[in-house]
Amino acid sequence: MKQILQNLKDGSTEIAEVPCPRLAPGHLLLRTTRTLISAGTERMLVDFGKANPLEKARQQPDKVRQVLEKVRTDGLAPTLAAVRNKLEQPLPLGYCQVGVVVEEGCRGQGSGGSEERRFAVGDRVVSNGKHAEMVAVPVNLCARIPDTVTDEAAAFTVIGAIALQGIRLVAPTLGEAVVVTGLGLIGLLTGQLLRAQGCRGLGIDLDPAKLAPA
């Protein structure tokens, strides 16, 4: 099957032929119909891969501290080998996927304690799966798509859930003014959710092109 992979060492991105994932207990095997590109997150990973070692270090200060600690405990040579190995591992991109259940390896508990199927083969499902033809995703990260919702609309579910979680943490009240800093895809959805909740959204972004749709 085909899958999009990112090389963090040199920033190259490829559509690779990889083995189909095996179904594990508590997972669903899904055949992808749509995936959504999270432009900010995925561009950040591509830019990180293309950066030189010094720029990589500046972008990941926490990782630098971990590397320095490993040098102190394991020595320089083993640490360099571990860092090189980590950067050479291909990174699957994507976390907003829509697909059809091909196989299910899980059951849920009914109200009476008996086992019942939560998903069935053929169900349309949204998940946080990668950009790949087939994905195996834990059942708790999947949701059945209502018949009235298109695959294209359902692909925004994970992004919308991130926006909704931020709003829930802030817990705004009706009529309250809320500032949304950063008007990328998540920021735009956050503004729409705030307005639907009866709040006044105030958007901030350094990029004028992002202010227009907001």
trRosetta pair geometry for C-beta under 8 A, 3 or more apart (Angstrom, degrees):
i j d omega theta_ij theta_ji phi_ij phi_ji
1 17 7.2 145 71 -150 26 60
1 18 6.4 -40 70 67 77 70
1 19 7.6 34 26 155 90 15
1 20 5.1 90 -8 -83 124 78
1 132 6.5 67 129 177 121 93
1 133 4.0 -139 -168 56 110 122
1 134 5.1 -97 -114 16 172 102
2 15 5.4 4 -169 175 112 99
2 16 7.1 148 -150 75 59 34
2 17 6.3 -39 -92 -93 60 55
2 18 7.7 96 -136 21 16 80
2 132 7.0 -175 100 -147 52 60
2 133 5.2 85 48 -27 73 114
3 15 7.4 160 76 -156 25 58
3 16 5.8 -31 65 63 78 85
3 18 4.9 -30 24 25 124 127
3 92 6.2 -41 165 -124 123 103
3 130 6.5 34 -154 115 109 125
3 131 6.7 125 -159 99 62 68
3 132 3.7 -3 -108 -108 95 99
3 133 7.0 -100 -64 8 69 75
4 13 6.6 4 -173 -178 95 101
4 14 7.5 169 -147 88 53 36
4 15 5.8 -32 -92 -99 66 65
4 16 7.7 131 -115 15 16 79
4 92 7.2 99 81 -154 64 62
4 93 5.0 -53 108 47 111 109
4 94 6.7 94 59 -20 119 118
4 130 7.4 -155 53 161 84 100
4 131 4.0 -3 27 94 120 127
4 132 7.2 -131 17 -68 67 64
5 13 7.2 171 86 -152 45 57
5 14 5.6 -16 60 62 91 83
5 16 5.0 1 9 5 125 128
5 18 7.7 114 -47 -46 127 134
5 90 3.9 0 -177 178 129 123
5 91 6.6 132 -164 62 69 40
5 92 6.0 -44 -104 -91 69 51
5 93 7.2 173 -114 -4 18 88
6 11 7.8 -28 -170 -153 90 35
6 12 7.8 165 -154 89 49 44
6 13 5.3 -18 -103 -103 71 83
6 45 5.6 46 143 137 167 120
6 46 6.5 -109 -137 -85 127 66
6 49 6.1 -141 169 -46 101 153
6 90 6.9 134 60 -166 37 69
6 91 4.5 -37 67 67 94 97
6 92 7.7 151 17 -106 84 4
6 93 5.3 84 -22 -52 115 108
7 10 5.5 1 112 47 122 80
7 11 6.7 -31 81 29 83 12
7 12 4.6 14 37 56 124 83
7 13 7.4 -147 15 -72 77 38
7 14 7.7 41 -21 2 105 102
7 49 6.0 113 94 -158 57 136
7 88 7.5 -6 -152 -141 94 41
7 90 6.1 -43 -83 -109 67 71
7 91 7.6 168 -83 17 18 86
8 11 7.7 36 -141 -73 25 45
8 45 7.4 -72 -98 -173 90 86
8 48 6.5 -21 -144 112 89 103
8 49 4.7 -117 -133 -100 36 91
8 86 7.8 -41 73 131 137 74
8 87 5.0 -119 93 -149 99 67
8 89 7.7 5 25 64 112 67
8 91 5.8 65 -38 -13 104 129
9 49 6.8 10 43 -154 24 86
9 84 7.8 45 -106 -153 126 61
9 87 4.1 101 -78 146 86 106
9 88 5.5 20 -36 -82 140 57
10 49 6.4 10 83 164 25 95
10 50 7.3 28 163 -103 43 49
11 46 5.9 74 -160 -174 90 60
11 47 7.5 20 -127 -122 122 10
11 48 7.6 169 -97 82 91 44
11 49 3.3 147 -91 110 56 95
11 50 3.2 48 -82 -63 165 68
11 51 7.5 121 -65 3 124 50
12 49 7.2 -121 15 144 40 136
13 46 6.4 -30 -47 -112 125 106
13 93 7.5 2 -137 -18 114 145
16 90 7.2 -3 -3 -171 160 164
18 132 7.6 -54 56 -135 123 123
20 133 8.0 -66 -106 85 89 103
20 134 4.9 13 -142 68 93 149
21 29 7.0 -170 86 -122 96 93
21 134 6.2 -159 27 118 87 100
21 135 6.5 34 22 -151 141 30
21 136 3.9 -131 121 -4 134 113
22 136 6.9 -8 78 -56 32 159
23 27 5.8 -170 -159 84 66 111
23 28 7.9 -31 -132 -167 102 14
23 29 4.6 -69 -83 -44 104 118
23 103 5.2 -84 -70 103 153 124
23 104 7.9 179 -154 -146 137 7
23 105 4.7 152 159 -35 111 131
23 136 5.8 -170 -104 -123 47 123
24 27 4.6 65 61 6 78 133
24 105 6.4 179 94 83 27 157
24 136 6.3 95 12 161 89 137
25 105 5.3 -122 -111 144 34 117
25 106 6.9 109 -178 -81 56 77
26 105 6.6 -36 15 102 25 96
26 106 4.9 77 -119 -92 32 119
26 138 5.9 -5 135 -140 97 79
26 139 5.7 -114 -179 7 61 106
26 140 7.9 -11 177 -10 103 91
27 105 5.4 18 56 51 70 116
27 106 6.7 143 25 -32 24 116
27 136 4.8 31 161 175 140 92
27 137 6.1 148 -156 73 88 28
27 138 5.6 -58 -99 -92 74 38
27 139 6.5 -150 -110 -36 20 75
28 101 5.5 -69 -168 -121 118 96
28 103 7.5 163 -162 86 54 52
28 104 5.3 -17 -115 -111 80 76
28 105 7.3 -164 -84 24 35 74
28 106 7.1 -68 -59 21 73 115
28 119 5.9 -14 -100 84 131 160
28 125 6.5 -26 122 91 160 173
28 127 7.4 -154 65 -73 121 147
28 136 7.2 176 82 -149 38 53
28 137 5.6 -20 56 61 87 83
28 139 5.9 103 -27 -92 97 73
28 142 5.4 29 21 -49 140 167
29 101 7.3 90 71 -160 57 59
29 102 4.7 -67 107 65 99 101
29 103 4.2 18 42 52 123 92
29 104 7.4 -136 24 -70 75 36
29 105 7.6 70 -18 -14 93 101
29 134 6.6 0 -175 -174 89 105
29 135 7.7 172 -150 88 48 38
29 136 5.3 -21 -97 -98 68 80
30 97 7.1 123 103 131 143 123
30 99 3.4 102 165 94 111 139
30 100 6.5 141 -156 61 74 30
30 101 6.1 -44 -100 -94 72 43
30 102 6.5 162 -115 3 17 91
30 125 5.9 -111 -109 66 129 120
30 127 6.4 -177 -4 13 162 141
30 129 6.2 -125 62 -46 133 162
30 134 6.9 160 82 -155 49 57
30 135 5.2 -15 59 61 100 84
30 136 7.6 167 15 -89 76 30
30 137 6.3 -2 3 12 124 113
30 142 7.7 176 -55 -115 136 129
31 99 5.3 166 76 -168 37 109
31 100 5.1 -20 57 56 95 88
31 102 5.1 93 -26 -51 98 117
31 133 7.0 -18 -150 161 69 70
31 134 5.8 -27 -102 -100 56 78
32 35 6.2 -11 -165 -44 131 99
32 97 5.8 -72 -118 -163 105 109
32 98 7.2 93 -153 76 66 49
32 99 4.5 -61 -96 -89 38 112
32 129 6.9 -147 -88 108 107 138
32 132 6.3 148 -20 87 144 50
32 133 5.7 -138 34 -152 110 25
32 134 6.8 -134 -8 -74 90 26
32 135 6.4 70 -58 -3 104 103
33 98 5.4 -57 62 106 93 93
33 99 5.6 156 3 -109 78 46
33 100 6.4 71 -33 -20 116 91
33 124 7.8 -37 20 -134 144 97
33 151 5.1 -78 109 -147 125 152
34 97 7.4 159 92 -158 57 46
34 98 4.3 13 57 49 96 115
34 99 8.0 -153 37 -62 58 56
34 151 4.6 143 -4 151 133 109
34 152 6.2 -160 -126 -87 163 47
34 154 7.5 120 64 71 134 92
34 155 4.7 -90 124 -72 123 129
35 94 5.3 -12 -178 -151 136 138
35 96 6.2 120 -167 87 66 69
35 97 4.9 -18 -105 -104 87 71
35 98 7.3 -163 -76 22 42 70
35 129 7.5 -102 -105 93 108 89
35 130 7.7 -6 -127 141 146 32
35 131 4.8 171 109 -105 166 70
35 155 6.7 146 -158 -142 15 120
36 94 7.9 134 65 -147 51 92
36 96 3.7 -40 51 101 107 132
36 97 7.8 -136 16 -66 75 34
36 155 4.1 143 -46 156 110 109
36 156 6.3 128 -94 -78 162 50
36 158 7.7 -176 53 45 129 105
36 159 6.7 -91 115 -20 149 125
37 42 6.0 -81 -167 30 83 152
37 94 7.5 -66 -104 -103 51 86
37 131 7.9 28 -88 -79 74 130
38 41 4.3 10 116 36 120 113
38 42 5.5 127 74 -14 73 99
38 94 7.7 144 11 -127 96 45
38 95 6.7 -11 -6 45 138 94
38 96 6.3 125 -45 -4 100 122
38 159 6.6 175 -101 -87 101 110
38 185 6.7 -130 -138 51 65 143
39 42 6.4 -69 -134 48 19 98
39 43 5.6 18 169 -19 63 117
39 184 6.8 -151 70 -161 102 114
39 185 6.5 126 26 -20 98 120
40 43 6.2 -59 -140 38 19 107
40 44 6.4 24 158 -24 59 109
40 184 4.6 7 -45 -154 133 165
40 185 7.0 -147 -2 20 107 95
40 186 7.6 -74 30 8 141 106
41 44 5.8 -58 -155 30 27 115
41 45 6.9 23 152 -16 63 104
41 95 7.7 -34 102 22 156 120
42 45 5.7 -49 -151 33 38 111
42 46 6.5 38 151 -17 66 104
42 93 5.4 68 -128 -162 111 122
42 94 7.4 24 -87 -68 128 51
43 46 5.6 -54 -148 38 36 112
43 47 6.1 35 154 -18 68 107
44 47 5.8 -56 -145 40 28 110
44 48 6.2 33 153 -23 63 106
45 48 5.6 -50 -145 33 31 114
45 49 6.5 32 155 -20 62 104
45 91 6.8 -131 -174 102 134 145
45 93 6.8 -179 79 -107 151 103
46 49 5.8 -55 -153 34 31 111
46 50 6.6 21 154 -12 64 109
47 50 5.9 -61 -147 41 32 106
47 51 6.5 46 152 -39 65 100
48 51 5.7 -46 -153 13 33 118
48 56 6.4 85 -171 -117 79 81
48 59 5.8 -151 -115 107 96 159
48 60 7.7 67 -145 -37 125 113
51 55 3.6 -122 -176 98 116 123
51 56 5.0 156 96 -57 116 71
51 59 6.7 116 50 -7 172 138
52 55 5.1 89 52 14 69 104
52 56 7.1 -126 100 -9 33 91
53 56 5.5 -53 -147 34 32 116
53 57 6.5 34 155 -21 65 103
54 57 5.7 -53 -153 33 33 112
54 58 6.6 32 150 -18 65 104
55 58 5.5 -51 -147 35 36 112
55 59 6.3 32 155 -18 66 107
56 59 5.9 -62 -150 38 29 108
56 60 6.3 -17 165 20 66 112
57 60 6.6 -82 -139 58 24 80
57 61 7.5 63 165 -91 63 50
57 63 7.8 -130 -128 83 53 100
57 64 5.0 74 -156 -84 88 124
58 61 7.3 0 -157 -61 29 84
60 63 3.8 1 147 26 118 121
60 64 6.4 139 104 -25 76 83
61 64 5.3 -49 -149 30 39 117
61 65 6.7 41 153 -20 67 99
62 65 5.8 -52 -156 32 34 111
62 66 6.7 35 147 -18 64 104
63 66 5.4 -53 -152 36 38 114
63 67 6.4 40 150 -21 68 102
64 67 5.6 -52 -149 34 33 112
64 68 6.4 33 152 -18 66 104
65 68 5.7 -52 -146 36 33 111
65 69 6.4 34 154 -19 64 105
66 69 5.7 -54 -149 36 31 111
66 70 6.4 32 152 -20 64 105
67 70 5.6 -56 -150 36 32 111
67 71 6.5 38 150 -24 65 100
67 79 6.1 108 -165 -179 77 120
67 83 6.3 34 -120 -80 121 126
68 71 5.5 -46 -150 29 35 115
68 72 6.7 35 151 -18 63 102
69 72 5.7 -53 -155 34 35 112
69 73 6.5 15 154 -5 67 110
70 73 6.0 -65 -143 47 33 99
70 74 5.2 -19 177 25 75 117
70 78 7.8 -123 158 102 104 95
70 79 4.6 138 114 -112 109 109
70 82 6.9 -95 161 60 154 148
71 74 7.0 -67 -110 57 17 77
71 75 6.8 -34 -159 149 52 10
71 76 5.5 29 -142 -88 99 58
71 79 4.7 -47 -80 -19 68 167
74 78 4.5 -96 149 82 115 130
74 79 5.7 139 80 -56 113 86
74 82 7.9 43 99 -10 157 140
75 78 5.3 77 69 21 94 101
75 79 6.7 -165 91 -10 46 97
76 79 5.8 -69 -150 39 27 111
76 80 6.2 24 160 -19 69 108
77 80 6.0 -54 -145 35 29 108
77 81 6.5 28 157 -17 63 108
78 81 5.6 -57 -148 38 33 113
78 82 6.3 34 154 -21 67 106
79 82 5.7 -55 -149 35 31 111
79 83 6.4 30 154 -18 66 105
80 83 5.8 -53 -146 36 32 111
80 84 6.3 31 156 -17 65 106
81 84 5.9 -54 -146 38 29 110
81 85 6.2 30 155 -20 63 109
82 85 5.7 -56 -147 37 30 112
82 86 6.3 31 154 -22 64 106
83 86 5.7 -54 -149 34 30 111
83 87 6.4 23 156 -14 65 108
84 87 6.0 -60 -147 40 30 106
84 88 6.2 23 158 -17 66 113
85 88 5.9 -62 -145 39 27 108
85 89 6.9 39 154 -35 62 98
86 89 6.0 -47 -159 13 33 114
92 130 4.2 -28 157 -134 122 154
92 131 7.3 -176 -179 43 83 74
92 132 6.9 -27 -152 -44 123 121
93 130 6.5 110 78 -158 34 95
93 131 5.4 -3 87 18 85 119
94 97 6.5 74 151 -60 119 100
94 129 7.1 -5 121 118 111 54
94 130 4.3 109 70 -159 107 50
94 131 3.6 149 -32 -27 148 79
94 132 7.5 -168 58 -11 143 74
95 128 4.5 -8 -173 -169 82 87
95 129 7.5 152 -139 66 36 19
95 130 7.1 -6 -75 -92 47 51
95 158 6.0 -147 127 140 86 160
96 128 7.0 -19 -78 -126 37 54
96 155 5.5 81 147 179 106 74
96 156 7.2 17 -168 -104 138 23
96 157 7.2 158 -148 52 93 69
96 158 4.5 -145 -103 43 83 123
96 159 6.0 -2 -94 -28 143 93
97 126 7.2 154 88 -158 50 54
97 127 5.2 -25 71 69 100 83
97 128 6.9 75 21 167 95 8
97 129 3.4 -57 40 63 155 95
97 130 6.8 10 -55 43 137 19
97 131 7.7 -162 -88 -78 105 38
97 135 6.0 34 138 21 169 156
97 137 7.6 -170 68 -59 131 146
97 155 7.5 -12 -132 -129 10 82
98 124 7.0 6 -178 -177 97 93
98 125 7.3 170 -153 88 55 44
98 126 5.2 -26 -100 -102 77 72
98 127 7.8 153 -91 22 30 69
98 145 7.0 39 -143 -55 108 148
98 151 4.7 154 124 -159 152 86
98 154 5.0 100 -103 97 131 113
98 155 5.0 -83 -20 -78 119 78
99 124 7.6 -180 101 -149 26 57
99 125 6.0 -22 69 63 70 87
99 127 7.0 -33 27 21 104 113
99 129 6.8 -8 -4 41 130 155
99 135 6.8 176 -10 38 159 102
100 122 6.4 -19 -175 -145 107 28
100 123 7.0 157 -154 78 61 38
100 124 5.9 -37 -97 -97 71 56
100 125 7.2 133 -114 17 21 85
101 104 5.7 3 -172 -56 126 101
101 119 5.4 168 -90 158 158 118
101 120 6.6 137 80 97 147 32
101 121 5.3 -134 110 -120 100 35
101 122 6.3 -34 62 27 92 26
101 123 4.6 30 7 49 124 86
101 125 5.8 75 -51 -11 90 129
102 121 6.7 16 -172 -137 17 92
102 134 7.3 -30 10 -133 151 108
103 121 6.7 9 -90 -96 34 104
104 117 7.2 89 100 -152 152 104
104 119 5.0 177 -107 88 145 103
104 120 7.0 -86 -2 -114 146 20
104 121 6.7 -133 -5 -59 100 68
104 139 7.9 66 -155 -93 97 115
106 118 6.8 -29 110 36 103 115
106 119 7.4 47 69 33 100 105
106 139 4.5 -98 67 -43 166 148
107 115 4.5 26 144 -171 139 111
107 116 6.7 149 -172 69 95 24
107 117 6.0 -64 -122 -93 81 49
107 118 7.0 149 -154 -3 34 86
108 115 7.4 137 76 -155 32 63
108 116 5.9 -35 73 70 81 77
108 117 7.4 70 25 -179 85 12
108 118 4.0 77 -11 -53 124 112
108 139 7.9 -157 -63 144 97 147
109 113 6.2 -24 -170 -142 109 33
109 114 7.4 139 -156 74 63 26
109 115 6.5 -53 -103 -102 51 49
109 116 7.3 70 -176 23 12 85
110 113 6.8 -34 70 39 76 19
110 114 4.8 -9 40 65 122 76
110 115 7.0 76 -6 142 94 3
110 116 4.2 83 -61 -12 103 124
117 120 5.6 67 141 -72 140 82
118 139 6.5 91 75 -175 140 131
119 123 5.1 -121 -160 39 85 154
119 125 6.6 12 -133 -80 135 134
119 139 7.0 -151 1 -134 127 106
119 142 7.0 -9 -65 116 149 137
119 144 6.7 -178 -106 -73 87 103
120 123 5.3 112 58 -34 65 109
123 144 5.5 -65 -179 -122 124 100
124 144 7.1 90 77 -162 62 64
124 145 4.2 -59 111 47 106 118
124 151 7.0 -113 -160 -88 130 88
124 154 7.4 140 148 22 115 176
125 142 4.9 -3 -179 -169 125 110
125 143 6.7 147 -156 72 74 34
125 144 5.9 -48 -101 -101 73 45
125 145 6.4 -159 -95 -12 17 92
126 142 7.1 153 78 -154 44 58
126 143 5.3 -18 58 60 93 89
126 145 5.6 100 -24 -68 96 102
126 154 4.7 -142 -72 166 125 105
126 155 7.2 -162 -126 -90 109 32
126 157 4.5 68 149 31 155 150
126 158 7.3 -160 158 -35 110 85
127 135 6.9 -169 88 100 138 134
127 137 4.2 52 -177 145 149 174
127 141 5.6 72 -154 123 85 87
127 142 4.5 -22 -90 -98 101 76
127 143 7.7 167 -75 18 56 63
127 158 7.9 17 134 -60 23 122
128 137 6.7 146 54 -141 65 126
128 141 5.0 -67 20 174 105 124
128 158 5.3 117 -95 -110 82 144
129 132 7.0 -103 160 43 105 98
129 135 3.4 103 -154 118 129 167
129 137 4.9 -86 -70 -64 96 126
130 135 5.8 162 36 -105 75 125
132 135 5.3 121 68 -66 113 88
137 141 5.4 -111 171 83 105 109
137 142 5.6 121 106 -60 122 106
138 141 4.9 73 71 14 89 104
138 142 7.4 -165 97 -12 47 94
139 142 5.5 -64 -151 34 42 115
143 157 6.8 -148 54 172 129 155
145 149 5.3 -122 -178 78 94 116
145 151 7.4 38 172 -96 172 54
145 154 4.6 -19 -120 -109 128 151
146 149 4.9 85 63 3 85 105
149 153 5.3 -121 -168 84 85 122
149 154 5.2 100 138 -63 118 96
150 153 4.7 93 57 10 84 100
150 154 6.7 -149 94 -7 43 90
151 154 5.6 -59 -143 39 31 113
151 155 6.6 45 155 -36 64 98
152 155 6.0 -46 -160 13 29 116
153 156 6.3 -55 -174 23 44 109
154 157 5.6 -8 -175 -31 58 115
156 159 5.2 -64 -164 51 64 113
156 160 5.4 68 138 -28 88 107
156 189 7.2 173 177 -97 117 140
157 160 5.7 -61 -147 40 27 111
157 161 6.2 30 155 -24 65 105
158 161 5.5 -50 -148 31 32 114
158 162 6.8 37 151 -21 62 99
159 162 5.8 -51 -156 29 34 112
159 163 6.8 31 148 -14 64 104
159 185 5.7 -47 -163 131 144 116
159 186 5.8 -133 -169 -87 89 75
159 189 6.1 131 133 0 99 160
160 163 5.6 -54 -151 38 37 112
160 164 6.1 36 152 -20 69 107
160 189 5.3 -127 -103 180 66 144
160 193 7.5 136 -157 -62 86 128
161 164 5.5 -53 -142 39 33 112
161 165 6.3 39 156 -25 65 102
162 165 5.9 -51 -149 30 29 112
162 166 6.9 30 152 -18 60 102
162 186 5.5 -54 99 -128 121 122
163 166 5.9 -56 -159 32 33 111
163 167 6.7 29 149 -15 66 106
163 186 5.2 -176 -70 -166 92 74
163 187 7.8 -178 -110 -78 109 14
163 189 4.3 -140 -33 103 166 106
163 190 4.1 -146 -152 -72 106 73
163 193 5.7 148 132 5 118 143
164 167 5.6 -55 -151 37 36 112
164 168 6.3 38 152 -22 68 105
164 193 6.1 -148 -89 -146 71 162
165 168 5.6 -53 -147 35 33 113
165 169 6.5 34 154 -21 64 103
166 169 5.8 -55 -152 33 32 111
166 170 6.6 24 154 -12 65 106
166 186 8.0 92 -2 166 142 113
166 190 6.1 -26 73 -116 131 126
167 170 5.8 -60 -149 41 34 107
167 171 7.9 112 154 -63 57 26
167 172 6.8 -64 -161 15 83 103
167 178 8.0 43 -122 173 84 167
167 190 6.5 173 -53 -147 102 86
167 193 5.8 -116 -38 116 158 128
167 194 6.5 -162 -112 -77 125 79
167 197 7.2 160 -177 -15 140 158
168 171 6.6 24 -176 -71 37 68
170 178 6.6 87 142 -134 155 127
172 176 4.5 -151 -170 73 99 133
172 178 5.1 -62 -85 -64 152 130
172 194 6.8 27 53 -136 153 96
172 197 6.8 104 81 113 108 138
172 199 5.0 33 127 -96 143 144
173 176 4.9 94 58 -26 69 124
173 199 7.9 121 80 -90 31 100
174 197 7.4 -132 -96 149 61 75
174 198 4.3 -8 -138 106 80 136
174 199 7.3 -126 -135 -68 28 66
175 198 6.2 -29 -43 145 53 99
175 199 7.0 -42 31 -110 6 48
175 200 7.2 15 -170 -15 40 98
176 199 5.3 -28 66 -127 72 99
176 200 7.1 -141 106 29 31 82
177 199 7.1 151 -99 -179 20 87
177 200 4.4 -31 -102 75 72 110
177 201 7.9 171 -155 -81 59 14
177 202 6.0 36 -180 -19 100 115
178 194 5.4 -132 57 -140 133 143
178 199 5.2 15 4 160 114 138
178 200 7.1 150 19 76 66 54
178 201 5.8 -28 70 -108 88 60
178 202 6.9 -176 88 23 37 82
179 201 8.0 121 -110 -164 20 57
179 202 4.7 -37 -103 75 66 105
179 203 7.8 156 -159 -86 58 19
179 204 6.3 15 -174 -7 102 116
180 183 6.8 89 116 -85 110 75
180 187 5.1 134 157 -158 117 89
180 190 5.1 155 -123 99 133 124
180 191 5.3 -105 13 -67 161 88
180 194 7.3 -143 -49 -8 122 148
180 201 5.7 3 -6 -166 118 105
180 202 6.9 164 19 77 70 48
180 203 5.1 -22 68 -106 101 67
180 204 7.0 177 87 24 51 73
181 187 7.5 -108 91 -117 26 127
181 204 4.8 -20 -113 67 66 113
181 205 7.6 144 -168 -74 48 59
182 186 7.5 9 115 75 111 98
182 187 4.7 -161 106 -64 67 138
182 204 7.5 3 -19 85 37 76
182 205 6.0 92 -123 -99 24 92
183 187 4.2 -126 -114 107 33 138
183 188 5.9 73 -172 -60 76 76
183 191 7.5 14 -125 -24 92 135
183 203 5.0 53 -81 -172 123 122
183 204 7.5 177 -32 73 101 30
183 205 4.1 -85 18 -40 103 140
183 207 7.7 -139 58 61 99 96
183 210 4.2 145 85 151 106 113
183 211 6.5 109 52 -82 160 45
183 213 7.6 164 154 71 119 92
183 214 4.6 -54 -153 -60 143 137
184 187 5.2 96 42 14 54 105
184 188 7.1 -105 110 -7 27 93
184 210 6.8 -46 -74 -134 45 138
185 188 5.9 -54 -147 34 28 110
185 189 6.5 22 157 -12 63 107
186 189 5.9 -58 -148 41 31 108
186 190 6.2 38 151 -25 66 106
187 190 5.4 -52 -147 33 32 116
187 191 6.6 34 154 -20 64 102
187 203 6.8 102 161 -136 116 104
187 205 7.3 127 117 -68 167 120
187 210 7.8 45 75 172 137 126
187 214 7.4 -31 124 -97 107 123
188 191 5.8 -52 -154 32 32 112
188 192 6.7 29 151 -16 64 104
188 213 6.3 -15 -115 117 134 115
188 214 6.1 -125 -105 -91 83 78
189 192 5.6 -54 -149 37 36 111
189 193 6.3 36 153 -18 68 106
190 193 5.8 -57 -147 38 30 110
190 194 6.3 33 154 -21 65 106
190 201 7.6 146 119 -131 79 134
191 194 5.7 -53 -147 34 31 112
191 195 6.5 29 156 -18 64 104
191 201 4.2 132 -141 157 80 163
191 203 5.9 -13 -87 -72 139 113
191 214 6.2 107 3 -147 172 91
192 195 5.8 -54 -149 36 32 110
192 196 6.4 33 152 -19 65 106
193 196 5.6 -53 -148 37 33 113
193 197 6.4 29 152 -17 64 108
194 197 5.7 -62 -151 39 31 109
194 199 4.2 -72 178 70 88 120
194 200 7.8 -50 142 69 115 12
194 201 4.4 116 85 -70 138 109
195 198 7.8 69 -178 -57 32 13
195 199 6.7 -97 -81 63 30 68
195 200 8.0 52 -100 -110 71 27
195 201 5.9 -66 -53 -4 85 118
203 211 6.8 157 110 -126 121 71
203 214 4.3 -123 101 169 174 146
205 210 4.4 -69 119 87 161 126
205 211 5.8 -162 57 -63 108 79
205 214 7.3 150 6 -11 128 152
207 210 4.4 68 86 5 105 108
207 211 7.4 -176 97 -17 58 82
208 211 5.4 -49 -152 24 44 117
208 212 7.2 54 154 -31 67 92
209 212 6.3 -40 -161 13 36 114
210 213 6.9 -55 -161 39 42 98
210 214 6.5 41 148 -18 68 115
211 214 5.5 -67 -152 43 37 115
